Amino acid sequence: MINKINSKLADGRDLFYFDDDGSTLASERKPDARQLDPRPAVAQMRLDSLTGDWISVAAARHNRAFLPPAHLCPLCPSTAENLSELPDNFDVAVFENKSPSFGPDLAAIDDPNYAVEPKLTLGSVRDSIGRCEVVVFSPEHLGSLGLLPVKRIRTVIEAWAQRTEALQQMPGIRQVFPFENRGQEIGVTLHHPHGQIYSYPYVPPRTAKVLESIKTYGPNLFADTLAFEQAGERVLIKGEHFTAYVPFAGRWPIEVHVLPHRHVQHLGQLSSPERDELATIYSRLLQALDKIYDSPTPYISAWHQAPLVEGGEAVRLQLQITSPRRAADKLKFLAGSESAMGAFIADFPPEKTAAQIREVL
């Protein structure tokens, strides 16, 4: 049984410990002994009137930690010399981000039109309400999620699932997005194995495109996509509950998708056997990425979940892992076409990527 312990940090932020099944850690945890400054004011969202995108201007994040030495890591368990964000030892820990892109304020009233502009107004602004949390995968400073035991990955999945369900209940939240940035090439500013959960007050652009595709195609888009991919040559792993594959129209040099076989909208709706299998498949995929070349592969692991808006019920949970690594010593940079126009040019066929990953699975 995975045990959850609720706690608080010195400035009032939530802290949750998720203990592995069979963990020997104490049920009581030390309090946060720090004296902390008040949290920064909520950021401001500004509307891009040409695209309809909301841009969160979160200036407080500019001062966040940047690749500190191991003995000053804010994600390691606290010591006398380093009073960190984690007051005590842990297996997996989740806490509110000190300098969030969204939040800590929530909507005073759950207004469905909070981040919607029915009449386009130049210079529109909103408070960046929402929630940003940090998910720490291990007390060990070095390593990666893929190198942890499957049992620990199962605990991480449980943390994502429970936090997703809790965050979706908060007023003003439109989508909950767990993700991991891995590697300095991706922009990681802390070496310690960790990820984040963003809870947006609007439907992000990618999800908005998916909703439009469902309107055009029909509510069976995800079921038909899964059947199409399962019949192709890019399947990597087909389990009882999930299929992992390289997508037909993959954008990145390395790109893997995972879809559940039954329609679930988010991680919280997965059964215990589904979560068990997902932990095993996820472990195999992450380890495979690091076997393609002689050094660890940078990646972004994104858990796309259904938005809390009309039409969101037709969106299926999907894992998307992408890496810009196109060779042992080369990265794909998003240049003119990708960055300015959003038009991706693939470096080689997804079938080649699938064959490359199957060799090391």
N, C-alpha and C positions, 0 to 999 in steps of 0.2 A: 504493500500500500504506500502510495506517495503522500507524504504528510505536508501540509501547508501551515505556516506560522505567520500571523499578521504582526507587524511591528511599525514603528515610526522612527524617522530620523529627527535630528535635533531641531530642524526648522519646520517640522510638521509634515514633511513629505512621507508618503506611504512607502513601506518596505515590506516585501513578502519573501519568506524563505520557502523553498520547495525541496524537501528532503527525499533522496532516493528511497525506493522500496528497500527496507531492511537497513536503512542508515543508522549508524551508531552515534550520530550527533545528539547533543542534549536538546531536550524539548524547550528549555528556556534559553534565550539568547541575551547577550550583554546589550545594555542601552548605548545609544550614541552619546559619547562624552564630549563632543565638540561644541564650541560656541560659534554659531553660523550667522552670517549676515542675512537680512531678509531676502526673500526670493525676488528676482527681477520682475518688473511689470510685464504683463502679457504683451506679446508682439502685435504688430499691425499687419493686416492683410490688405493688399492693394489690387484692384482689378485691372488686368490688361484688357483694355476695351477692344482691341483688335482680335484677340483669340478667345476671350472669355475666361482666361486662366486667372486664378488667384495666386498672388505671390506673397509669401509671408516674409516680412522684413524683421528678422529676429537678431537685432544688433548685439544682444547679450551673449550670443553664442560665439562671438568673435574672441572672447577671452577664455574659452574652454581649454582644458588641458591638451597639450600637443606633444605626443610621444615622450612622456616623462620617463626617467630611469626607473628600473624595476622596484627599487626600494621606496619610491614615492608614488607608486601606482595607486590611483583612486579606486580600483576595482579589486584589489587584493584584500583579504581580511585585515582588519586593523591590528597594528602593533603599537607599542609605546612610542616608537619613532615615526610611525606613519598612521595617523588617525584618518582612515579612508571613509568612503561611502558605505562600507560594509563593517559594522561594529564588531561582528563575531564571525566565526567560521561557518561555512555553508557548503551545500552541494550545488544548488542553483538558487540565484537570488534575483529578484525583480524590484526595482525602485524607480520612483519618479525622477526624471531628468532634472538636474539642478538648473540648467539654462535651456528650457524647451523651445522648440519651434512653434508648438501649439500648446496653449494652456499657460499656467495652471487653472485659469478661469474656465468655467463651463457656461453654457447658455443659461441665463436666468429663467427663460421660458423656452421650452422645446419648440421653437418656431421652425416649421418646415421650410420656410423661405429665407432662413438666416443668411445663407451665402448665395442667394439667387437674385439676379437683377432682372426683373420682368421688363423694366424699361431701362435700357442701357444708359448709364450716367457716367460721363468722364470724371475721373478722380474719385470713384467710389472706394470706400475703405470699410473694413470690418475689424473688430478685435480678433486676433488669432486664438479663438477659444479651442479647447480640445485637451489632449493629454499626450505626453511623450514619456515612455518608460524605457529603462535600460534593463536588459536581460543578461545576466552574467552566468556563463555556462559552467564555470569551474573556479575553485579558489586558486588553482595553479596559474601563475603568471604567463607561462609559456605553453605552447601547444595550440590545438585547434579543435573545433567541434567534431570534425571527422575522425580524429584520433582518440576521442573519448569512448568508453565502453557504450554499447548499445543501450544498456540500462540507464546511463546518464542521458543519452539522447532522448530516451523515453520520458525522463523527467522534464527535460526541456520542452518537449511536445505538450506534456501535461500543463506546464506553466503557460505556454502560449494559449492553449485551449481555455484554461480557466480565466486568464486575463482577457481574452477575447470576449467571453461571455459577460464579464463584469464591465468592461469598457463599453460594450454595446448598449448597456443600460444607462449610461451617463447622458444627460440632456445635451442635445446639440451635436452628438457624434453621428457622422454619416458613413464612415468606413474605418475599420480597424485593420492595420497593416503591420504584421510582424516581418522583420527582415534582418539580414546580417550582411554587413560589409566586411570582407576578409581580404587583407593585404594592403600595404602602403600604396600600391599602384591604383587601388580603388579609392583611396583617400582616407584610410583608417588613421585615427589620431591616437589610439590606445592599442598597444600590442595584446593586452589581455583578451582572451577569447570571450566575446560578447556580441550581442545583437541589440536591436531596439524594437519598440512597438510604437508606431504613430497612430493616433486616432484623429482623423480629419473632420473638420466641421463642414466639409463640402465633398462632392464626388470628384476625385482626382481625374485628370484628363484621360489616362489609359482606361480607367473603368468606364468613363462616359462613352468612350469609343466602343467598348464591349457591349454596353447597353444598346447603343445604336445598331450594332451588328445583330443583336438578338431581335430587335424590332424588325429588321430587314429580313432575316433568315427565318425566325420563328423560335419558340421556346426550347426546341430540341437541339440547339446549336452545340452545346457542350457534349451531349450524348452522341451526336453524329460525328463530332470532331474526334471523340475518343475512339469510336468504331473505325473511322477513317485511318487514324494513326496506328491502331492495333493491326490493321490489315497491311501496313506498309513495311518497308525494310529498315526503318529507323528505330524500332523498338529496342530498348536496352534491358528492361526488366518487366516481366508481367507476373504479378503476384495474384493472390486470391482477391485482394481488395483494391490494389492500385496498379497502374501501368506507368512506367517511366519511358520516355522516348525523346528523341531529338525532333523538334517540330518541322513540318514540311516547309515552312517559310521562316526558318530561323534567321535572325538578324546578326547574331554574334558568332565569332569564330568557335566558341564553345557555348552551347545553349541546350539545356535539358528541361523538359516539362514533366510533371507528375500529375495525373488526374485520378481521383477515386472512381471506382466502378459504379457506385450508386451516387445519386445526386444529394450532396450535402453542401450547405452554403458556407460553412466555416468550420474551423478546427474543433470548436466546442460540440459540434453535432456528430463527431466521429465516435464510434463505439470503442470499447477497450481493445478488442481484437484488432480493429482497424488501426488504432494508435500503436499497438505492438508491431504490426507489420510495417507501418510507416517508419518507425524508428530504425528497423533493420534495412529497409530500402534506402532511406536517407543516409545512413552510415555508409553503405556500399557506394553510393553515388559520390559522396564527399571524398572518400578514400580514393576512388577511381580518378577524380580530377587531379589528385596529387601524384598519381602514377603515370600520367601522360608524359610528363617531362621529368627531369632530374631535380627539380626544385618545386616548392609548393605553388599551386596555381591561385592567383587572386580571383575572387568571384563576388557576385552579389546574389544572395539567396532571398527570393521574394515570395511571400505567402499571400497570394491574391484571394481575398474573401469577398463575399457578396456585400454590396452596399446596402444601407438601411434606407432605401428609397423605393418608390414604385418601380416595378420591373426587376428589382434586385433579387427576387425569389428565383429567377431563372438563371442566375449566375452560380457556377459551381466552384467550390474550392479548387485552387490550382497552385502548385509550386512551380516557380520559374527560377532556374539557376543559370546565370550568364557570366561569361568571362571574356575580357577583351584580348586574351592571350591567343595570338595566331601562330606563334612559333616559340621555341624555347627562349629566344632572346628578342622577341618582337611583340608589340602590343598594337591593337587596333585603336586608333584615336578617332574620335568623332569630329571630323573636319567639316568642310563646307556643306555637303549635301545632307549629312546626318544632323549636324548641329543647327544649321540655319533653316533647313527645309523639312527636317524630320523624315527624310527619304533615305533609307538604309541601303547600302550596297554590300552584299555578302562577299566575303573573301574566297570562299569555296563552298561546294554543295553540302547541305546538311547530311546527306548520305555518307560523305567522307568523315564528317564529325562523328556520326553514329558508329561507324566501323572503328574509328580511333578509340572511342570510349569502350566499346565492347571488348577490344583487345586487352584492356587492363581491368575489366570488371572481374 
